[in-house]
Structures are given as structure tokens and as C-alpha cells.
């Protein structure tokens, strides 16, 4: 003898409710953990942390810096005294990006704390290329200036012989500051 239809419906609803509860739970976990995922490894996120790095007055704790890829984390561990210059260069790159795009629809605005360029850097576009190039240039410039000024422990000028026609000494002399 079969149970009445109402009882069969109640039995069928319970597995469906459990199924939807599980799906909903996974969705909530995915959404809440998405903010904690590191971005695609731009140094620009360190530019946002520049103020915090200046307040530390010590070498940064690389595992606490937001937005670094695994490779960048290793570089941070190896060259901790360079990280303030990296953050300074990244900060300058972010300011320059905002200046260059100030009258455009996308103006390098910060969309959330971790991925400063939002979804723009996850797609292939001219803006992505510009943002990465600007970050690389800003970091390179700041690190080379800090090295030239003697603020970094593990860098120096090349020991290779100079051509006799070269009259300038040191490096970075051709770069103008604003």
C-alpha cells in the first residue's frame, strides 16, 4: 500500500530543501572568501599600503602585505629593505595612472582593497598593458633611485669598465625628477 500523495510530497521536498541549502551554503562561502583571494600579483597593492609601511619603521612582514603573488612574496623575503622603495614606486605609478586617465571613463579608480584595478587587470586590454607597464616603470624607477642614493644594502653600480667617452659617473643621472 502506497502512502498518501501529501506524505510523498513532503518526503520529496526535504531532499530538495537540503540540496538548495547546500548550494546556497557553497555560494555564501564562495562570495565571502572571494575578498580574501589575492589579486593577480600587481605591486600596485603595495602602493596602497605605503602609509602602513612608513609607520612600521622596520622591514615589512611579507606575509602580511596584501596582493602579492607567490613570486613577489619570495622577492619580498629576500630583499626586505627594498620593499619601501617598491611601495613608493607603486604609489607613484598609481598616481601617474590616475593623472593619465583622469578624463577617461576608466581612471584607475580603486574598486576594492585587494585588486586596485578591479576586473580590468584580469582581461587583455590596452588599459591592462598600461597599468602593468606603469607599475613596472614606477617600481624600477624608485628602486634604482633608492639604490643610487645608498638606501639599499644589496645593490650598487656595475663594476664593469666604462668607455672612455662616457663622462658621467654613477647611474640614474639622466633621469629627471619632478
C-alpha positions in Angstrom: 0.0 0.0 0.0 1.3 3.4 -1.0 1.4 6.4 1.4 -1.0 9.2 0.5 0.2 11.8 -2.0 0.7 14.5 0.6 3.2 12.3 2.5 5.1 11.5 -0.7 5.4 15.2 -1.5 6.7 16.1 2.0 9.4 13.4 1.6 10.4 14.7 -1.8 10.6 18.3 -0.6 13.1 17.6 2.2 15.9 16.3 -0.1 15.2 19.3 -2.4 15.5 21.7 0.6 18.7 20.1 1.7 20.1 20.3 -1.9 19.2 24.0 -2.1 20.7 24.7 1.4 24.0 23.0 0.4 24.1 25.0 -2.9 23.3 28.2 -1.0 26.0 27.5 1.6 28.6 27.0 -1.1 27.6 30.2 -2.8 27.9 32.1 0.5 31.3 30.6 1.2 32.4 31.5 -2.4 31.3 35.1 -2.1 32.7 35.7 1.3 36.1 34.1 0.5 36.4 36.0 -2.8 37.5 39.1 -1.0 40.4 37.2 0.6 41.8 35.8 -2.6 44.9 37.6 -3.7 44.8 39.5 -7.0 46.8 38.7 -10.0 50.0 39.9 -8.4 50.5 43.6 -9.0 52.9 45.7 -7.0 50.4 48.5 -7.0 48.6 47.0 -4.0 51.8 47.8 -2.0 51.5 51.4 -3.1 48.2 51.4 -1.2 50.0 50.1 1.9 52.7 52.8 1.7 51.4 54.6 4.7 51.4 51.5 6.8 54.9 50.6 5.7 56.1 54.0 6.7 54.6 53.7 10.1 56.2 50.3 10.7 59.8 51.8 10.7 61.1 48.3 10.2 61.3 45.7 7.4 57.8 44.7 6.3 56.3 41.3 7.2 56.0 40.0 3.7 53.2 37.5 4.6 51.1 40.4 5.9 51.3 42.5 2.7 48.2 42.3 0.6 48.0 41.3 -3.0 51.5 39.7 -3.6 51.8 36.7 -5.8 54.0 33.8 -4.5 57.0 35.0 -6.5 56.6 38.5 -5.3 56.4 37.2 -1.7 59.7 35.4 -2.2 61.3 38.6 -3.6 59.9 40.5 -0.6 61.5 38.0 1.8 64.9 38.1 0.0 65.0 41.9 -0.3 63.0 43.3 2.6 64.9 46.6 2.6 63.8 47.2 -1.0 60.1 47.0 -0.2 59.7 50.6 1.0 61.1 51.7 -2.4 58.8 49.2 -4.2 55.8 50.6 -2.3 56.9 54.1 -3.1 57.3 53.4 -6.8 53.9 51.6 -6.9 52.3 54.5 -5.2 53.8 56.9 -7.7 52.6 54.6 -10.5 49.1 54.7 -9.2 49.1 58.5 -9.0 50.5 58.7 -12.5 47.9 56.3 -13.8 45.1 58.4 -12.3 46.7 61.5 -13.9 47.0 59.9 -17.3 43.4 58.6 -17.3 41.7 61.5 -15.4 39.4 62.4 -18.2 38.6 58.9 -19.4 35.8 56.5 -18.4 38.3 54.2 -16.6 40.5 56.4 -14.5 42.5 53.8 -12.5 39.9 54.1 -9.7 40.3 51.7 -6.9 37.4 49.2 -6.9 38.2 47.3 -3.8 41.1 46.9 -1.3 42.8 43.9 -2.8 42.7 44.3 -6.5 43.2 48.0 -7.1 42.4 47.9 -10.8 39.4 45.6 -10.3 38.5 43.4 -13.2 40.4 45.5 -15.7 43.7 43.6 -15.0 42.2 40.2 -15.5 41.3 40.8 -19.2 43.6 41.5 -22.1 43.3 45.2 -22.9 45.3 48.3 -23.6 44.4 49.5 -20.1 45.8 46.3 -18.5 49.0 46.7 -20.5 49.4 50.3 -19.5 48.7 49.6 -15.8 51.3 46.8 -15.7 53.9 48.8 -17.6 53.3 51.8 -15.4 53.7 49.7 -12.3 56.9 48.1 -13.6 58.3 51.5 -14.5 57.4 53.1 -11.2 58.9 50.3 -9.2 62.0 50.2 -11.3 62.5 53.9 -11.1 62.0 54.0 -7.3 64.3 51.1 -6.6 67.1 52.4 -8.9 66.8 55.8 -7.2 67.0 54.3 -3.7 70.0 52.2 -4.8 71.7 55.3 -6.3 71.1 57.2 -3.1 72.6 54.4 -1.0 69.3 53.4 0.8 69.5 49.8 -0.2 72.0 47.3 1.2 72.3 44.8 -1.7 72.8 46.9 -4.8 75.4 49.1 -6.4 76.8 50.3 -9.6 78.2 47.9 -12.1 81.9 47.1 -11.7 82.4 46.8 -15.5 84.8 49.2 -17.1 83.4 52.3 -18.5 84.0 53.5 -22.1 86.4 56.4 -22.1 83.9 58.5 -24.0 81.5 58.3 -21.1 81.9 61.4 -18.9 79.1 60.9 -16.4 79.6 58.8 -13.3 77.2 56.8 -11.3 73.8 55.8 -12.7 70.4 57.3 -12.9 72.0 60.7 -13.7 69.9 61.1 -16.8 66.6 60.7 -15.0 64.9 63.9 -14.1 62.6 64.2 -11.1 59.5 66.3 -11.0 
